[in-house]
Amino acid sequence: MMLGFDVIGFLISWLTLFGTYAILSMSLNLEIGFTGMADFGKVAFYGIGAYLAATITAFTFLFVNGIKCPLHSVEAIVALKECASKNPALNVSIFVLCILITFIITGAIGYLISYPTLRVGPAFLGITVLSFGELLRIFMRHFEPTGGTKGLAGIPHPLAWIPDPRLRDGIYAAIVLVVMLLTYLLSEKIANSPFGRLMRTVRDDEIATLCLGKHVPRIKAAVFFLASGLAGIAGVLLAYYLGSVNPDMFVPAVTFNVWAMVIFGGMGNNKGALIGSAIITFVDRISFVVNLLFPQAIISPDYIRWMIVGLLILITLLFKPQGLMPETPIKTLALTAVAEESGGEENA
Amino acid sequence: MLEVIDLARYFGGIKALDGVSLKVKKGSIVGLIGPNGSGKTTLFNVVTGFYEPTRGEVWFNGERIDGLNPNEIYLKGLVRTFQIPRLFQSLSVLENVLVTPPHQIGESPLNALFKKKWANQEMNLARQAFNILKMLGLAPYTNIKVSDLSAAHIKLLETARGLMGGAKLLLLDEPTAGVAYTTARELFDFIVKLRDEKGLTFFIIEHRLEVLMDYVEYVYVLHNGKLLSEGKPDEVVEDKKVIEAYIGEG
């Protein structure tokens, strides 16, 4: 192996990042891939999730331990570090609670944001949530209680009571992958149900769906609620992984990175979203490592990363416009019923 | 069942529909004919809520329905098909038919998560849909994407979808355009069968008079947005005004 290259550490960081981004890209896939809603503001809900987790956790830890100081102050960071590993039950229960609360709150915010825009064209939704994300980021930069541009740091890790950092990160990566798997199962379930069929009809022809007596805005709002909630959960996972949040982590580029994963992997296919995020996060990690190994390189691999992503997209669009894994037909029970029916005919 | 009273729709200065009154009785098959541009499709559009009428009333099952939204009218059981079909291109033939029944259990996002809740209904609907497809000769294409279907089959599928939608009255806009002659007759045989078995009512726009006239009980003839003639098929065919409208004044 190369000098100073830690394979296991690399794998752990890649898998954690992959799990987080896979949740994001599956949630985007529900919107753009299945329902045809262009969500250019994914990062807003990701950020809200991360900030919610950071704030709730830091506040609860300080409150439980009777420490009175602002969440973003240096004293708070020191105090959090001290009390982080005292009570494992507290760490874990806050983690679980944060995931649940965040899902509901980010989902509800997504629903409210989408409410006025879903009744008009798709471009309006895209622009509205894009600018919502940017407004929120700029607001957070100036919002003192959560630390302004510095953000919050020292957020107690849910597994802070495990002394060995390698083991802790490994288990955390596994937890992230489990959440990702649950998201995958949920998305598959939704996509292959009669509701999933409606999502596709909205994408194919909104007017015709409306004419069939279906409540199109309600369908879109439900999808937006779910997808925003999932993006919030991804944010929670990120906040605990990094142990800190700040507004400039949530720039629009993050949204477009997720878009790249979905386009690359295949729209309307959850497995495609998984593969897309696996490959692009891998490129991301590799370029990061190369950057560390060759600090004196003339061109920073950090910049080449974006070029590689762009190249991947170009190649996909040229040779496999539907992505690595194109959409597959719905797997509902309908075909089984039909098979029984026609099978019965032949036997008779 | 359907009653239209003095219905009019103007587009700017053009009187696409100018004071038409007609009735469609429950359990009947009624035709609507007329030369191109005579206002047949406009009439359908106004009746099904796609256009608001400039004047006049539409009654369906004793309820006034003009001014309602298309989806509200659809849910009341007044279902139309389109002259140019609007199908869901990326879905299969079967899925396209399956979408139509209103208020399916699994269409609520919460229920969608619990297969047990909707599985039964889905199976039943699928069987029903498959039977409709079979009767229309679409069974071999059940699992084919609509974008890979031929024009004639698309036309038939549009009708299949109308039949599936829990309709009481079906407005069919040129159901046999671009369909082979024998298939067209089969389609009409099927319409008669549905009327007899399920008590459905049909109101059909059709240019293929040779087929239509053998099946309908009553025909309305539109010309320049006005009702030109009405009556039993053989009466209408003999009507001098109708012949003039179609082939010009002699």
Chai-1 contact restraints between the chains, C-beta under 6 A:
chainA,res_idxA,chainB,res_idxB,connection_type,confidence,min_distance_angstrom,max_distance_angstrom,comment,restraint_id
A,K189,B,L113,contact,1.0,0.0,6.0,A-B,restraint_1
A,I190,B,A112,contact,1.0,0.0,6.0,A-B,restraint_2
A,S193,B,G106,contact,1.0,0.0,6.0,A-B,restraint_3
A,S193,B,A112,contact,1.0,0.0,6.0,A-B,restraint_4
A,P194,B,Q104,contact,1.0,0.0,6.0,A-B,restraint_5
A,P194,B,G106,contact,1.0,0.0,6.0,A-B,restraint_6
A,P194,B,E107,contact,1.0,0.0,6.0,A-B,restraint_7
A,F195,B,E107,contact,1.0,0.0,6.0,A-B,restraint_8
A,F195,B,P109,contact,1.0,0.0,6.0,A-B,restraint_9
A,F195,B,A112,contact,1.0,0.0,6.0,A-B,restraint_10
A,R197,B,E95,contact,1.0,0.0,6.0,A-B,restraint_11
A,R197,B,V99,contact,1.0,0.0,6.0,A-B,restraint_12
A,L198,B,E107,contact,1.0,0.0,6.0,A-B,restraint_13
A,R200,B,L91,contact,1.0,0.0,6.0,A-B,restraint_14
A,T201,B,F88,contact,1.0,0.0,6.0,A-B,restraint_15
A,T201,B,V99,contact,1.0,0.0,6.0,A-B,restraint_16
A,D204,B,F88,contact,1.0,0.0,6.0,A-B,restraint_17
A,D204,B,Q89,contact,1.0,0.0,6.0,A-B,restraint_18
A,D204,B,S90,contact,1.0,0.0,6.0,A-B,restraint_19
A,D205,B,R86,contact,1.0,0.0,6.0,A-B,restraint_20
A,D205,B,F88,contact,1.0,0.0,6.0,A-B,restraint_21
A,A208,B,R86,contact,1.0,0.0,6.0,A-B,restraint_22
A,L210,B,N71,contact,1.0,0.0,6.0,A-B,restraint_23
A,C211,B,P70,contact,1.0,0.0,6.0,A-B,restraint_24
A,L212,B,T100,contact,1.0,0.0,6.0,A-B,restraint_25
A,G213,B,N71,contact,1.0,0.0,6.0,A-B,restraint_26
A,G213,B,Y74,contact,1.0,0.0,6.0,A-B,restraint_27
A,G213,B,L75,contact,1.0,0.0,6.0,A-B,restraint_28
A,G213,B,P102,contact,1.0,0.0,6.0,A-B,restraint_29
A,A222,B,P109,contact,1.0,0.0,6.0,A-B,restraint_30
A,P329,B,S92,contact,1.0,0.0,6.0,A-B,restraint_31
A,L333,B,A119,contact,1.0,0.0,6.0,A-B,restraint_32
A,L333,B,E122,contact,1.0,0.0,6.0,A-B,restraint_33
A,L333,B,M123,contact,1.0,0.0,6.0,A-B,restraint_34
A,A334,B,L94,contact,1.0,0.0,6.0,A-B,restraint_35
A,A334,B,L98,contact,1.0,0.0,6.0,A-B,restraint_36
A,A334,B,A126,contact,1.0,0.0,6.0,A-B,restraint_37
A,A337,B,M123,contact,1.0,0.0,6.0,A-B,restraint_38
A,A337,B,A126,contact,1.0,0.0,6.0,A-B,restraint_39
A,A337,B,R127,contact,1.0,0.0,6.0,A-B,restraint_40
A,V338,B,A126,contact,1.0,0.0,6.0,A-B,restraint_41
A,V338,B,F130,contact,1.0,0.0,6.0,A-B,restraint_42
A,V338,B,T142,contact,1.0,0.0,6.0,A-B,restraint_43
A,E341,B,R127,contact,1.0,0.0,6.0,A-B,restraint_44
A,E341,B,F130,contact,1.0,0.0,6.0,A-B,restraint_45
